[in-house]
């Protein structure tokens, strides 16, 4: 008997596209871990997509929430979590991370 490993299609889908030439895999995977640790099963998926040419951007269900060149670098963890929450899970409480945005 075979069991399907697929999860139901629920929750927001996060895509982190990073530059392989710039060696940003570790940064992208750390950000993915931060999101998974915070939002857990509320997320549908967190996907890492290799790219080139200095690309680093984060999308939530196809909506761009961070772009390295546009936004001036990389987000810190609280800012990334706020942006994901604001787009995908507006009722989610981030605890102490919310204090910085008030």
Secondary structure, DSSP 8 states (H G I E B T S, - for coil): --------S-SEEEEEEEETTTT-HHHHHHHHHHHHHHHGGGEEEEEEEEE-SS-EEEEETTEEEEEHHHHTS---HHHHHHHHHHHH-TT---THHHHTT-
